[in-house]
């Protein structure tokens, strides 16, 4: 990572402490720091590995560091993966800076390898730094994921070091590379260390390309022995794309049967005869799908 994105070690140590504690004035301090140092990172230590987070991302201050990142939703995902009792490949789709990949690496002994896709060039630099020294083999791919190979325009806030709400359009024009998972796999000459496992985990956070991504992963989903999906449901993204949460579930169900649960509500099972928001309050969720 470029040295100008990092603080001096002693300043970094203070900021890690401030970020991981609760104290009066924390949000005001964050706003000041993000305004004047928004292109810098704070480097934590996860599982004896350095892991950097952008200064200007409030969630890491709110959650007291990346090792605690929304554990109420991500630890149930890890629990489901651990119940596989088999090695699996994680596809981190919309990987941002690699927080979910890192959490899975810490909490899942059977993680065999990781493929992380991220189209935002600013996030991608941090992503490659953060996943560079995982004990599992990792491929970081600077690409958006959809149902076609080509290019698209990436819409993101240029003032932010990472914008995890950035999204591509479907115009077919632009300078952001786009691929489908099936086409990506077909082009790979994978080594023994990087052979895809029979069980696959797909973490999908692609800001409006969920249905297209799943369409472009038809072969992967159909051919795997087991597929575990973690998919983000975001009402604002659904409104922009004119889809419902149930459309996302149905897109995966075209290729095999899934059971869906809501980790934020104690893994409550979703009744597919009802819409999601008839069963839980309208809001942003990470939903787990488990293939039958």
Long-range contacts (C-beta under 8 A, 24 or more apart in sequence): 1-41, 1-52, 1-125, 1-126, 1-129, 2-125, 5-39, 5-40, 5-41, 5-52, 5-161, 6-40, 6-41, 6-43, 6-52, 7-37, 7-40, 7-42, 12-42, 12-43, 15-42, 15-55, 16-42, 16-43, 16-44, 16-65, 19-44, 19-60, 19-61, 19-64, 19-65, 20-44, 20-64, 20-65, 20-68, 21-64, 22-64, 26-61, 27-58, 27-61, 30-58, 30-61, 34-58, 38-159, 38-160, 38-161, 39-161, 40-161, 41-126, 41-161, 46-102, 46-106, 47-102, 47-105, 47-106, 49-102, 49-133, 49-134, 50-129, 50-130, 50-133, 51-98, 51-99, 51-102, 51-130, 52-97, 52-126, 52-129, 52-130, 53-97, 53-99, 53-126, 54-97, 54-126, 54-160, 54-161, 54-162, 55-161, 56-160, 56-161, 57-161, 57-162, 57-164, 66-99, 66-102, 67-103, 67-106, 69-99, 69-100, 69-103, 70-286, 71-103, 72-263, 72-264, 73-263, 73-264, 73-285, 73-286, 74-100, 74-103, 74-104, 74-230, 74-263, 74-286, 75-107, 75-263, 76-261, 76-263, 76-267, 76-288, 77-104, 77-201, 77-203, 77-228, 77-230, 77-263, 77-286, 77-288, 78-103, 78-104, 78-107, 78-108, 80-228, 80-288, 80-290, 81-108, 81-110, 81-111, 81-201, 81-228, 82-107, 82-108, 82-109, 82-110, 84-110, 84-199, 84-226, 84-228, 85-110, 86-110, 86-197, 86-198, 86-199, 86-225, 86-226, 87-111, 87-112, 87-197, 87-199, 88-112, 88-197, 88-199, 88-200, 88-201, 88-226, 88-228, 89-113, 89-114, 89-115, 89-196, 89-197, 89-199, 89-200, 89-201, 90-114, 90-115, 90-201, 90-203, 91-115, 91-117, 91-181, 91-200, 91-201, 91-202, 91-203, 92-116, 92-117, 92-203, 93-117, 93-145, 93-181, 93-202, 93-203, 93-204, 93-205, 93-206, 93-213, 94-118, 94-145, 94-164, 94-203, 94-204, 94-205, 94-206, 94-207, 95-123, 95-127, 95-140, 95-203, 96-120, 96-123, 96-127, 96-162, 96-164, 96-205, 97-123, 97-126, 97-127, 97-130, 97-162, 98-126, 98-127, 98-130, 98-131, 99-130, 100-203, 100-205, 100-230, 101-131, 101-134, 101-138, 101-203, 102-130, 102-131, 102-134, 104-201, 104-203, 105-134, 105-135, 105-136, 111-136, 112-136, 112-197, 113-137, 113-138, 113-139, 113-193, 113-194, 113-196, 113-197, 114-138, 114-139, 115-139, 115-141, 116-140, 116-141, 117-141, 117-143, 117-144, 117-145, 118-142, 118-143, 119-143, 119-144, 119-154, 119-166, 119-168, 119-176, 119-177, 119-178, 120-154, 120-156, 120-162, 120-163, 120-166, 122-160, 122-161, 122-162, 122-163, 123-161, 123-162, 123-163, 123-164, 126-161, 126-162, 137-193, 137-194, 139-194, 141-179, 141-184, 142-177, 143-176, 143-177, 143-178, 143-179, 143-184, 144-168, 144-176, 144-177, 144-178, 144-179, 144-206, 144-209, 145-178, 145-179, 145-180, 145-181, 145-206, 145-209, 145-213, 145-216, 146-170, 146-178, 146-179, 146-180, 146-206, 146-209, 146-212, 146-213, 146-216, 147-180, 147-212, 147-213, 147-215, 147-216, 148-172, 148-178, 148-180, 148-212, 148-216, 149-178, 149-179, 149-180, 149-183, 150-178, 151-175, 151-176, 151-177, 151-178, 152-176, 152-178, 164-205, 165-207, 166-207, 167-206, 167-207, 167-208, 167-209, 167-237, 168-208, 168-209, 170-212, 179-216, 180-213, 180-215, 180-216, 180-217, 181-213, 181-216, 181-217, 181-220, 182-216, 182-217, 182-218, 182-219, 182-220, 183-216, 185-219, 185-220, 196-220, 198-224, 198-225, 198-226, 199-224, 199-225, 199-226, 199-227, 199-228, 200-224, 200-226, 200-227, 200-228, 201-227, 201-228, 201-229, 201-230, 202-227, 202-228, 202-229, 202-230, 202-231, 203-230, 204-229, 204-230, 204-231, 204-232, 205-231, 205-232, 207-234, 207-237, 208-237, 208-240, 208-241, 210-243, 210-248, 210-251, 211-243, 211-247, 211-248, 211-251, 214-248, 214-251, 214-252, 214-255, 215-251, 218-255, 221-252, 221-255, 221-256, 221-291, 222-255, 222-256, 224-291, 226-291, 227-256, 227-258, 227-289, 227-291, 228-288, 228-289, 228-290, 228-291, 229-258, 229-288, 229-289, 229-290, 230-286, 230-287, 230-288, 230-289, 231-286, 231-287, 231-289, 232-284, 232-285, 232-286, 232-287, 233-276, 233-284, 233-285, 233-286, 233-287, 234-284, 235-282, 235-283, 235-284, 244-275, 244-276, 245-275, 245-276, 245-277, 245-287, 246-272, 246-275, 246-276, 249-276, 249-287, 249-289, 252-289, 256-291, 256-292, 257-291, 257-292, 258-289, 258-290, 258-291, 258-292, 259-289, 259-290, 259-292, 260-287, 260-288, 260-289, 260-290, 261-287, 261-288, 261-290, 262-287, 262-288, 263-287, 263-288
